Amino acid sequence: MKRIVLGLVLVMSVSSVALGQGCSVCTKTAQGLDDKSAKGLNRGILYLALLPLAIIGTVGGIWWKSKNSE
């Protein structure tokens, strides 16, 4: 059991370092864009964030209602 937990912690720590590099690449790419393309990039980011935020909000709202109805 300890080996599995240790393995999961190791994989999660390595993957977060690898994924953190995308942010600097996006920043450098966005700096070279004109105004119209930058607005399109921002809208795309918001579009991709909409579904996960809606799911989290729905689950949180249901949890909050069930907790307050007791």
mmCIF file of the N, C-alpha and C atoms, coordinates in Angstrom:
data_MODEL
# 
_entry.id   MODEL 
# 
loop_
_atom_site.group_PDB 
_atom_site.id 
_atom_site.type_symbol 
_atom_site.label_atom_id 
_atom_site.label_alt_id 
_atom_site.label_comp_id 
_atom_site.label_asym_id 
_atom_site.label_entity_id 
_atom_site.label_seq_id 
_atom_site.pdbx_PDB_ins_code 
_atom_site.Cartn_x 
_atom_site.Cartn_y 
_atom_site.Cartn_z 
_atom_site.occupancy 
_atom_site.B_iso_or_equiv 
_atom_site.pdbx_formal_charge 
_atom_site.auth_seq_id 
_atom_site.auth_comp_id 
_atom_site.auth_asym_id 
_atom_site.auth_atom_id 
_atom_site.pdbx_PDB_model_num 
ATOM 1   N N  . MET A 1 1  ? 0.822   -1.194 0.000   1.00 0.00 ? 1  MET A N  1 
ATOM 2   C CA . MET A 1 1  ? 0.000   0.000  0.000   1.00 0.00 ? 1  MET A CA 1 
ATOM 3   C C  . MET A 1 1  ? 0.863   1.253  0.000   1.00 0.00 ? 1  MET A C  1 
ATOM 4   N N  . LYS A 1 2  ? 1.940   1.238  0.788   1.00 0.00 ? 2  LYS A N  1 
ATOM 5   C CA . LYS A 1 2  ? 2.827   2.400  0.838   1.00 0.00 ? 2  LYS A CA 1 
ATOM 6   C C  . LYS A 1 2  ? 3.494   2.634  -0.500  1.00 0.00 ? 2  LYS A C  1 
ATOM 7   N N  . ARG A 1 3  ? 3.811   1.550  -1.224  1.00 0.00 ? 3  ARG A N  1 
ATOM 8   C CA . ARG A 1 3  ? 4.438   1.691  -2.543  1.00 0.00 ? 3  ARG A CA 1 
ATOM 9   C C  . ARG A 1 3  ? 3.488   2.367  -3.529  1.00 0.00 ? 3  ARG A C  1 
ATOM 10  N N  . ILE A 1 4  ? 2.218   2.024  -3.467  1.00 0.00 ? 4  ILE A N  1 
ATOM 11  C CA . ILE A 1 4  ? 1.234   2.616  -4.374  1.00 0.00 ? 4  ILE A CA 1 
ATOM 12  C C  . ILE A 1 4  ? 1.080   4.099  -4.097  1.00 0.00 ? 4  ILE A C  1 
ATOM 13  N N  . VAL A 1 5  ? 0.965   4.457  -2.844  1.00 0.00 ? 5  VAL A N  1 
ATOM 14  C CA . VAL A 1 5  ? 0.822   5.867  -2.472  1.00 0.00 ? 5  VAL A CA 1 
ATOM 15  C C  . VAL A 1 5  ? 2.066   6.645  -2.868  1.00 0.00 ? 5  VAL A C  1 
ATOM 16  N N  . LEU A 1 6  ? 3.237   6.084  -2.594  1.00 0.00 ? 6  LEU A N  1 
ATOM 17  C CA . LEU A 1 6  ? 4.485   6.737  -2.963  1.00 0.00 ? 6  LEU A CA 1 
ATOM 18  C C  . LEU A 1 6  ? 4.585   6.904  -4.479  1.00 0.00 ? 6  LEU A C  1 
ATOM 19  N N  . GLY A 1 7  ? 4.194   5.886  -5.217  1.00 0.00 ? 7  GLY A N  1 
ATOM 20  C CA . GLY A 1 7  ? 4.202   5.974  -6.675  1.00 0.00 ? 7  GLY A CA 1 
ATOM 21  C C  . GLY A 1 7  ? 3.258   7.049  -7.195  1.00 0.00 ? 7  GLY A C  1 
ATOM 22  N N  . LEU A 1 8  ? 2.068   7.130  -6.621  1.00 0.00 ? 8  LEU A N  1 
ATOM 23  C CA . LEU A 1 8  ? 1.116   8.161  -7.042  1.00 0.00 ? 8  LEU A CA 1 
ATOM 24  C C  . LEU A 1 8  ? 1.628   9.563  -6.734  1.00 0.00 ? 8  LEU A C  1 
ATOM 25  N N  . VAL A 1 9  ? 2.218   9.740  -5.564  1.00 0.00 ? 9  VAL A N  1 
ATOM 26  C CA . VAL A 1 9  ? 2.774   11.049 -5.208  1.00 0.00 ? 9  VAL A CA 1 
ATOM 27  C C  . VAL A 1 9  ? 3.900   11.423 -6.156  1.00 0.00 ? 9  VAL A C  1 
ATOM 28  N N  . LEU A 1 10 ? 4.743   10.468 -6.498  1.00 0.00 ? 10 LEU A N  1 
ATOM 29  C CA . LEU A 1 10 ? 5.840   10.724 -7.421  1.00 0.00 ? 10 LEU A CA 1 
ATOM 30  C C  . LEU A 1 10 ? 5.339   11.108 -8.810  1.00 0.00 ? 10 LEU A C  1 
ATOM 31  N N  . VAL A 1 11 ? 4.372   10.381 -9.320  1.00 0.00 ? 11 VAL A N  1 
ATOM 32  C CA . VAL A 1 11 ? 3.816   10.683 -10.647 1.00 0.00 ? 11 VAL A CA 1 
ATOM 33  C C  . VAL A 1 11 ? 3.141   12.053 -10.655 1.00 0.00 ? 11 VAL A C  1 
ATOM 34  N N  . MET A 1 12 ? 2.408   12.359 -9.604  1.00 0.00 ? 12 MET A N  1 
ATOM 35  C CA . MET A 1 12 ? 1.716   13.649 -9.552  1.00 0.00 ? 12 MET A CA 1 
ATOM 36  C C  . MET A 1 12 ? 2.708   14.807 -9.439  1.00 0.00 ? 12 MET A C  1 
ATOM 37  N N  . SER A 1 13 ? 3.796   14.629 -8.719  1.00 0.00 ? 13 SER A N  1 
ATOM 38  C CA . SER A 1 13 ? 4.764   15.712 -8.577  1.00 0.00 ? 13 SER A CA 1 
ATOM 39  C C  . SER A 1 13 ? 5.527   15.937 -9.876  1.00 0.00 ? 13 SER A C  1 
ATOM 40  N N  . VAL A 1 14 ? 5.843   14.893 -10.605 1.00 0.00 ? 14 VAL A N  1 
ATOM 41  C CA . VAL A 1 14 ? 6.551   15.029 -11.874 1.00 0.00 ? 14 VAL A CA 1 
ATOM 42  C C  . VAL A 1 14 ? 5.641   15.633 -12.931 1.00 0.00 ? 14 VAL A C  1 
ATOM 43  N N  . SER A 1 15 ? 4.389   15.224 -12.976 1.00 0.00 ? 15 SER A N  1 
ATOM 44  C CA . SER A 1 15 ? 3.483   15.724 -14.003 1.00 0.00 ? 15 SER A CA 1 
ATOM 45  C C  . SER A 1 15 ? 3.165   17.197 -13.806 1.00 0.00 ? 15 SER A C  1 
ATOM 46  N N  . SER A 1 16 ? 3.127   17.681 -12.566 1.00 0.00 ? 16 SER A N  1 
ATOM 47  C CA . SER A 1 16 ? 2.820   19.094 -12.354 1.00 0.00 ? 16 SER A CA 1 
ATOM 48  C C  . SER A 1 16 ? 3.951   19.978 -12.856 1.00 0.00 ? 16 SER A C  1 
ATOM 49  N N  . VAL A 1 17 ? 5.193   19.507 -12.762 1.00 0.00 ? 17 VAL A N  1 
ATOM 50  C CA . VAL A 1 17 ? 6.323   20.276 -13.277 1.00 0.00 ? 17 VAL A CA 1 
ATOM 51  C C  . VAL A 1 17 ? 6.248   20.341 -14.798 1.00 0.00 ? 17 VAL A C  1 
ATOM 52  N N  . ALA A 1 18 ? 5.900   19.253 -15.430 1.00 0.00 ? 18 ALA A N  1 
ATOM 53  C CA . ALA A 1 18 ? 5.820   19.208 -16.886 1.00 0.00 ? 18 ALA A CA 1 
ATOM 54  C C  . ALA A 1 18 ? 4.686   20.079 -17.406 1.00 0.00 ? 18 ALA A C  1 
ATOM 55  N N  . LEU A 1 19 ? 3.570   20.119 -16.712 1.00 0.00 ? 19 LEU A N  1 
ATOM 56  C CA . LEU A 1 19 ? 2.427   20.903 -17.162 1.00 0.00 ? 19 LEU A CA 1 
ATOM 57  C C  . LEU A 1 19 ? 2.611   22.387 -16.896 1.00 0.00 ? 19 LEU A C  1 
ATOM 58  N N  . GLY A 1 20 ? 3.445   22.759 -15.953 1.00 0.00 ? 20 GLY A N  1 
ATOM 59  C CA . GLY A 1 20 ? 3.660   24.163 -15.621 1.00 0.00 ? 20 GLY A CA 1 
ATOM 60  C C  . GLY A 1 20 ? 4.362   24.930 -16.727 1.00 0.00 ? 20 GLY A C  1 
ATOM 61  N N  . GLN A 1 21 ? 5.024   24.241 -17.639 1.00 0.00 ? 21 GLN A N  1 
ATOM 62  C CA . GLN A 1 21 ? 5.765   24.914 -18.698 1.00 0.00 ? 21 GLN A CA 1 
ATOM 63  C C  . GLN A 1 21 ? 4.845   25.503 -19.761 1.00 0.00 ? 21 GLN A C  1 
ATOM 64  N N  . GLY A 1 22 ? 3.651   24.986 -19.899 1.00 0.00 ? 22 GLY A N  1 
ATOM 65  C CA . GLY A 1 22 ? 2.733   25.488 -20.913 1.00 0.00 ? 22 GLY A CA 1 
ATOM 66  C C  . GLY A 1 22 ? 2.331   26.920 -20.672 1.00 0.00 ? 22 GLY A C  1 
ATOM 67  N N  . CYS A 1 23 ? 2.316   27.337 -19.439 1.00 0.00 ? 23 CYS A N  1 
ATOM 68  C CA . CYS A 1 23 ? 1.887   28.683 -19.118 1.00 0.00 ? 23 CYS A CA 1 
ATOM 69  C C  . CYS A 1 23 ? 2.841   29.716 -19.709 1.00 0.00 ? 23 CYS A C  1 
ATOM 70  N N  . SER A 1 24 ? 4.148   29.494 -19.614 1.00 0.00 ? 24 SER A N  1 
ATOM 71  C CA . SER A 1 24 ? 5.100   30.453 -20.161 1.00 0.00 ? 24 SER A CA 1 
ATOM 72  C C  . SER A 1 24 ? 5.046   30.473 -21.683 1.00 0.00 ? 24 SER A C  1 
ATOM 73  N N  . VAL A 1 25 ? 4.774   29.331 -22.290 1.00 0.00 ? 25 VAL A N  1 
ATOM 74  C CA . VAL A 1 25 ? 4.657   29.272 -23.741 1.00 0.00 ? 25 VAL A CA 1 
ATOM 75  C C  . VAL A 1 25 ? 3.434   30.075 -24.199 1.00 0.00 ? 25 VAL A C  1 
ATOM 76  N N  . CYS A 1 26 ? 2.318   29.913 -23.512 1.00 0.00 ? 26 CYS A N  1 
ATOM 77  C CA . CYS A 1 26 ? 1.111   30.661 -23.872 1.00 0.00 ? 26 CYS A CA 1 
ATOM 78  C C  . CYS A 1 26 ? 1.322   32.162 -23.686 1.00 0.00 ? 26 CYS A C  1 
ATOM 79  N N  . THR A 1 27 ? 2.037   32.546 -22.643 1.00 0.00 ? 27 THR A N  1 
ATOM 80  C CA . THR A 1 27 ? 2.290   33.961 -22.389 1.00 0.00 ? 27 THR A CA 1 
ATOM 81  C C  . THR A 1 27 ? 3.118   34.560 -23.502 1.00 0.00 ? 27 THR A C  1 
ATOM 82  N N  . LYS A 1 28 ? 4.167   33.882 -23.910 1.00 0.00 ? 28 LYS A N  1 
ATOM 83  C CA . LYS A 1 28 ? 5.005   34.402 -24.993 1.00 0.00 ? 28 LYS A CA 1 
ATOM 84  C C  . LYS A 1 28 ? 4.251   34.439 -26.313 1.00 0.00 ? 28 LYS A C  1 
ATOM 85  N N  . THR A 1 29 ? 3.405   33.471 -26.549 1.00 0.00 ? 29 THR A N  1 
ATOM 86  C CA . THR A 1 29 ? 2.606   33.464 -27.771 1.00 0.00 ? 29 THR A CA 1 
ATOM 87  C C  . THR A 1 29 ? 1.600   34.602 -27.753 1.00 0.00 ? 29 THR A C  1 
ATOM 88  N N  . ALA A 1 30 ? 0.967   34.819 -26.620 1.00 0.00 ? 30 ALA A N  1 
ATOM 89  C CA . ALA A 1 30 ? -0.046  35.872 -26.516 1.00 0.00 ? 30 ALA A CA 1 
ATOM 90  C C  . ALA A 1 30 ? 0.570   37.258 -26.639 1.00 0.00 ? 30 ALA A C  1 
ATOM 91  N N  . GLN A 1 31 ? 1.807   37.428 -26.227 1.00 0.00 ? 31 GLN A N  1 
ATOM 92  C CA . GLN A 1 31 ? 2.457   38.731 -26.333 1.00 0.00 ? 31 GLN A CA 1 
ATOM 93  C C  . GLN A 1 31 ? 2.674   39.121 -27.789 1.00 0.00 ? 31 GLN A C  1 
ATOM 94  N N  . GLY A 1 32 ? 2.836   38.138 -28.670 1.00 0.00 ? 32 GLY A N  1 
ATOM 95  C CA . GLY A 1 32 ? 3.074   38.425 -30.071 1.00 0.00 ? 32 GLY A CA 1 
ATOM 96  C C  . GLY A 1 32 ? 1.805   38.577 -30.901 1.00 0.00 ? 32 GLY A C  1 
ATOM 97  N N  . LEU A 1 33 ? 0.640   38.438 -30.295 1.00 0.00 ? 33 LEU A N  1 
ATOM 98  C CA . LEU A 1 33 ? -0.614  38.511 -31.039 1.00 0.00 ? 33 LEU A CA 1 
ATOM 99  C C  . LEU A 1 33 ? -1.110  39.942 -31.156 1.00 0.00 ? 33 LEU A C  1 
ATOM 100 N N  . ASP A 1 34 ? -1.879  40.188 -32.216 1.00 0.00 ? 34 ASP A N  1 
ATOM 101 C CA . ASP A 1 34 ? -2.531  41.494 -32.325 1.00 0.00 ? 34 ASP A CA 1 
ATOM 102 C C  . ASP A 1 34 ? -3.766  41.516 -31.430 1.00 0.00 ? 34 ASP A C  1 
ATOM 103 N N  . ASP A 1 35 ? -4.454  42.637 -31.380 1.00 0.00 ? 35 ASP A N  1 
ATOM 104 C CA . ASP A 1 35 ? -5.566  42.819 -30.441 1.00 0.00 ? 35 ASP A CA 1 
ATOM 105 C C  . ASP A 1 35 ? -6.715  41.844 -30.713 1.00 0.00 ? 35 ASP A C  1 
ATOM 106 N N  . LYS A 1 36 ? -7.053  41.638 -31.976 1.00 0.00 ? 36 LYS A N  1 
ATOM 107 C CA . LYS A 1 36 ? -8.171  40.755 -32.319 1.00 0.00 ? 36 LYS A CA 1 
ATOM 108 C C  . LYS A 1 36 ? -7.867  39.306 -31.944 1.00 0.00 ? 36 LYS A C  1 
ATOM 109 N N  . SER A 1 37 ? -6.662  38.858 -32.222 1.00 0.00 ? 37 SER A N  1 
ATOM 110 C CA . SER A 1 37 ? -6.285  37.489 -31.879 1.00 0.00 ? 37 SER A CA 1 
ATOM 111 C C  . SER A 1 37 ? -6.192  37.289 -30.370 1.00 0.00 ? 37 SER A C  1 
ATOM 112 N N  . ALA A 1 38 ? -5.732  38.317 -29.646 1.00 0.00 ? 38 ALA A N  1 
ATOM 113 C CA . ALA A 1 38 ? -5.652  38.218 -28.182 1.00 0.00 ? 38 ALA A CA 1 
ATOM 114 C C  . ALA A 1 38 ? -7.047  38.094 -27.577 1.00 0.00 ? 38 ALA A C  1 
ATOM 115 N N  . LYS A 1 39 ? -8.000  38.833 -28.114 1.00 0.00 ? 39 LYS A N  1 
ATOM 116 C CA . LYS A 1 39 ? -9.382  38.712 -27.634 1.00 0.00 ? 39 LYS A CA 1 
ATOM 117 C C  . LYS A 1 39 ? -9.931  37.328 -27.927 1.00 0.00 ? 39 LYS A C  1 
ATOM 118 N N  . GLY A 1 40 ? -9.599  36.768 -29.082 1.00 0.00 ? 40 GLY A N  1 
ATOM 119 C CA . GLY A 1 40 ? -10.033 35.422 -29.425 1.00 0.00 ? 40 GLY A CA 1 
ATOM 120 C C  . GLY A 1 40 ? -9.434  34.377 -28.497 1.00 0.00 ? 40 GLY A C  1 
ATOM 121 N N  . LEU A 1 41 ? -8.156  34.554 -28.135 1.00 0.00 ? 41 LEU A N  1 
ATOM 122 C CA . LEU A 1 41 ? -7.519  33.634 -27.191 1.00 0.00 ? 41 LEU A CA 1 
ATOM 123 C C  . LEU A 1 41 ? -8.190  33.710 -25.826 1.00 0.00 ? 41 LEU A C  1 
ATOM 124 N N  . ASN A 1 42 ? -8.483  34.902 -25.364 1.00 0.00 ? 42 ASN A N  1 
ATOM 125 C CA . ASN A 1 42 ? -9.157  35.067 -24.074 1.00 0.00 ? 42 ASN A CA 1 
ATOM 126 C C  . ASN A 1 42 ? -10.554 34.448 -24.089 1.00 0.00 ? 42 ASN A C  1 
ATOM 127 N N  . ARG A 1 43 ? -11.286 34.631 -25.172 1.00 0.00 ? 43 ARG A N  1 
ATOM 128 C CA . ARG A 1 43 ? -12.620 34.034 -25.280 1.00 0.00 ? 43 ARG A CA 1 
ATOM 129 C C  . ARG A 1 43 ? -12.534 32.509 -25.315 1.00 0.00 ? 43 ARG A C  1 
ATOM 130 N N  . GLY A 1 44 ? -11.530 31.972 -25.976 1.00 0.00 ? 44 GLY A N  1 
ATOM 131 C CA . GLY A 1 44 ? -11.340 30.529 -26.023 1.00 0.00 ? 44 GLY A CA 1 
ATOM 132 C C  . GLY A 1 44 ? -11.053 29.947 -24.650 1.00 0.00 ? 44 GLY A C  1 
ATOM 133 N N  . ILE A 1 45 ? -10.240 30.652 -23.873 1.00 0.00 ? 45 ILE A N  1 
ATOM 134 C CA . ILE A 1 45 ? -9.941  30.203 -22.515 1.00 0.00 ? 45 ILE A CA 1 
ATOM 135 C C  . ILE A 1 45 ? -11.203 30.209 -21.668 1.00 0.00 ? 45 ILE A C  1 
ATOM 136 N N  . LEU A 1 46 ? -11.991 31.259 -21.774 1.00 0.00 ? 46 LEU A N  1 
ATOM 137 C CA . LEU A 1 46 ? -13.241 31.324 -21.014 1.00 0.00 ? 46 LEU A CA 1 
ATOM 138 C C  . LEU A 1 46 ? -14.227 30.254 -21.462 1.00 0.00 ? 46 LEU A C  1 
ATOM 139 N N  . TYR A 1 47 ? -14.267 29.982 -22.763 1.00 0.00 ? 47 TYR A N  1 
ATOM 140 C CA . TYR A 1 47 ? -15.151 28.946 -23.291 1.00 0.00 ? 47 TYR A CA 1 
ATOM 141 C C  . TYR A 1 47 ? -14.765 27.577 -22.736 1.00 0.00 ? 47 TYR A C  1 
ATOM 142 N N  . LEU A 1 48 ? -13.472 27.279 -22.699 1.00 0.00 ? 48 LEU A N  1 
ATOM 143 C CA . LEU A 1 48 ? -13.019 25.991 -22.183 1.00 0.00 ? 48 LEU A CA 1 
ATOM 144 C C  . LEU A 1 48 ? -13.206 25.872 -20.672 1.00 0.00 ? 48 LEU A C  1 
ATOM 145 N N  . ALA A 1 49 ? -13.206 26.993 -19.958 1.00 0.00 ? 49 ALA A N  1 
ATOM 146 C CA . ALA A 1 49 ? -13.377 26.962 -18.504 1.00 0.00 ? 49 ALA A CA 1 
ATOM 147 C C  . ALA A 1 49 ? -14.847 26.902 -18.102 1.00 0.00 ? 49 ALA A C  1 
ATOM 148 N N  . LEU A 1 50 ? -15.752 27.191 -19.012 1.00 0.00 ? 50 LEU A N  1 
ATOM 149 C CA . LEU A 1 50 ? -17.166 27.288 -18.681 1.00 0.00 ? 50 LEU A CA 1 
ATOM 150 C C  . LEU A 1 50 ? -17.757 25.970 -18.182 1.00 0.00 ? 50 LEU A C  1 
ATOM 151 N N  . LEU A 1 51 ? -17.509 24.876 -18.869 1.00 0.00 ? 51 LEU A N  1 
ATOM 152 C CA . LEU A 1 51 ? -18.107 23.593 -18.475 1.00 0.00 ? 51 LEU A CA 1 
ATOM 153 C C  . LEU A 1 51 ? -17.617 23.099 -17.110 1.00 0.00 ? 51 LEU A C  1 
ATOM 154 N N  . PRO A 1 52 ? -16.306 23.081 -16.847 1.00 0.00 ? 52 PRO A N  1 
ATOM 155 C CA . PRO A 1 52 ? -15.891 22.632 -15.509 1.00 0.00 ? 52 PRO A CA 1 
ATOM 156 C C  . PRO A 1 52 ? -16.425 23.531 -14.390 1.00 0.00 ? 52 PRO A C  1 
ATOM 157 N N  . LEU A 1 53 ? -16.457 24.830 -14.627 1.00 0.00 ? 53 LEU A N  1 
ATOM 158 C CA . LEU A 1 53 ? -16.995 25.735 -13.612 1.00 0.00 ? 53 LEU A CA 1 
ATOM 159 C C  . LEU A 1 53 ? -18.488 25.516 -13.400 1.00 0.00 ? 53 LEU A C  1 
ATOM 160 N N  . ALA A 1 54 ? -19.215 25.230 -14.458 1.00 0.00 ? 54 ALA A N  1 
ATOM 161 C CA . ALA A 1 54 ? -20.644 24.952 -14.323 1.00 0.00 ? 54 ALA A CA 1 
ATOM 162 C C  . ALA A 1 54 ? -20.882 23.660 -13.548 1.00 0.00 ? 54 ALA A C  1 
ATOM 163 N N  . ILE A 1 55 ? -20.067 22.653 -13.804 1.00 0.00 ? 55 ILE A N  1 
ATOM 164 C CA . ILE A 1 55 ? -20.207 21.389 -13.073 1.00 0.00 ? 55 ILE A CA 1 
ATOM 165 C C  . ILE A 1 55 ? -19.909 21.587 -11.597 1.00 0.00 ? 55 ILE A C  1 
ATOM 166 N N  . ILE A 1 56 ? -18.821 22.284 -11.294 1.00 0.00 ? 56 ILE A N  1 
ATOM 167 C CA . ILE A 1 56 ? -18.453 22.536 -9.901  1.00 0.00 ? 56 ILE A CA 1 
ATOM 168 C C  . ILE A 1 56 ? -19.530 23.371 -9.210  1.00 0.00 ? 56 ILE A C  1 
ATOM 169 N N  . GLY A 1 57 ? -20.052 24.366 -9.903  1.00 0.00 ? 57 GLY A N  1 
ATOM 170 C CA . GLY A 1 57 ? -21.105 25.191 -9.325  1.00 0.00 ? 57 GLY A CA 1 
ATOM 171 C C  . GLY A 1 57 ? -22.382 24.418 -9.060  1.00 0.00 ? 57 GLY A C  1 
ATOM 172 N N  . THR A 1 58 ? -22.747 23.536 -9.970  1.00 0.00 ? 58 THR A N  1 
ATOM 173 C CA . THR A 1 58 ? -23.948 22.724 -9.791  1.00 0.00 ? 58 THR A CA 1 
ATOM 174 C C  . THR A 1 58 ? -23.795 21.768 -8.608  1.00 0.00 ? 58 THR A C  1 
ATOM 175 N N  . VAL A 1 59 ? -22.668 21.080 -8.558  1.00 0.00 ? 59 VAL A N  1 
ATOM 176 C CA . VAL A 1 59 ? -22.432 20.151 -7.444  1.00 0.00 ? 59 VAL A CA 1 
ATOM 177 C C  . VAL A 1 59 ? -22.380 20.920 -6.124  1.00 0.00 ? 59 VAL A C  1 
ATOM 178 N N  . GLY A 1 60 ? -21.711 22.067 -6.111  1.00 0.00 ? 60 GLY A N  1 
ATOM 179 C CA . GLY A 1 60 ? -21.650 22.882 -4.899  1.00 0.00 ? 60 GLY A CA 1 
ATOM 180 C C  . GLY A 1 60 ? -23.005 23.400 -4.480  1.00 0.00 ? 60 GLY A C  1 
ATOM 181 N N  . GLY A 1 61 ? -23.825 23.807 -5.439  1.00 0.00 ? 61 GLY A N  1 
ATOM 182 C CA . GLY A 1 61 ? -25.169 24.291 -5.121  1.00 0.00 ? 61 GLY A CA 1 
ATOM 183 C C  . GLY A 1 61 ? -26.056 23.200 -4.550  1.00 0.00 ? 61 GLY A C  1 
ATOM 184 N N  . ILE A 1 62 ? -25.981 22.012 -5.140  1.00 0.00 ? 62 ILE A N  1 
ATOM 185 C CA . ILE A 1 62 ? -26.765 20.885 -4.621  1.00 0.00 ? 62 ILE A CA 1 
ATOM 186 C C  . ILE A 1 62 ? -26.303 20.520 -3.213  1.00 0.00 ? 62 ILE A C  1 
ATOM 187 N N  . TRP A 1 63 ? -24.985 20.493 -3.005  1.00 0.00 ? 63 TRP A N  1 
ATOM 188 C CA . TRP A 1 63 ? -24.445 20.175 -1.676  1.00 0.00 ? 63 TRP A CA 1 
ATOM 189 C C  . TRP A 1 63 ? -24.878 21.220 -0.657  1.00 0.00 ? 63 TRP A C  1 
ATOM 190 N N  . TRP A 1 64 ? -24.822 22.498 -1.037  1.00 0.00 ? 64 TRP A N  1 
ATOM 191 C CA . TRP A 1 64 ? -25.185 23.583 -0.122  1.00 0.00 ? 64 TRP A CA 1 
ATOM 192 C C  . TRP A 1 64 ? -26.667 23.513 0.243   1.00 0.00 ? 64 TRP A C  1 
ATOM 193 N N  . LYS A 1 65 ? -27.530 23.249 -0.767  1.00 0.00 ? 65 LYS A N  1 
ATOM 194 C CA . LYS A 1 65 ? -28.963 23.130 -0.481  1.00 0.00 ? 65 LYS A CA 1 
ATOM 195 C C  . LYS A 1 65 ? -29.261 21.963 0.426   1.00 0.00 ? 65 LYS A C  1 
ATOM 196 N N  . SER A 1 66 ? -28.613 20.822 0.184   1.00 0.00 ? 66 SER A N  1 
ATOM 197 C CA . SER A 1 66 ? -28.879 19.659 1.030   1.00 0.00 ? 66 SER A CA 1 
ATOM 198 C C  . SER A 1 66 ? -28.348 19.871 2.441   1.00 0.00 ? 66 SER A C  1 
ATOM 199 N N  . LYS A 1 67 ? -27.274 20.589 2.583   1.00 0.00 ? 67 LYS A N  1 
ATOM 200 C CA . LYS A 1 67 ? -26.712 20.847 3.913   1.00 0.00 ? 67 LYS A CA 1 
ATOM 201 C C  . LYS A 1 67 ? -27.586 21.831 4.700   1.00 0.00 ? 67 LYS A C  1 
ATOM 202 N N  . ASN A 1 68 ? -28.140 22.827 4.033   1.00 0.00 ? 68 ASN A N  1 
ATOM 203 C CA . ASN A 1 68 ? -28.953 23.841 4.704   1.00 0.00 ? 68 ASN A CA 1 
ATOM 204 C C  . ASN A 1 68 ? -30.396 23.395 4.940   1.00 0.00 ? 68 ASN A C  1 
ATOM 205 N N  . SER A 1 69 ? -30.849 22.347 4.274   1.00 0.00 ? 69 SER A N  1 
ATOM 206 C CA . SER A 1 69 ? -32.223 21.899 4.455   1.00 0.00 ? 69 SER A CA 1 
ATOM 207 C C  . SER A 1 69 ? -32.407 21.048 5.707   1.00 0.00 ? 69 SER A C  1 
ATOM 208 N N  . GLU A 1 70 ? -31.311 20.636 6.311   1.00 0.00 ? 70 GLU A N  1 
ATOM 209 C CA . GLU A 1 70 ? -31.397 19.781 7.513   1.00 0.00 ? 70 GLU A CA 1 
ATOM 210 C C  . GLU A 1 70 ? -31.821 20.550 8.724   1.00 0.00 ? 70 GLU A C  1 
# 
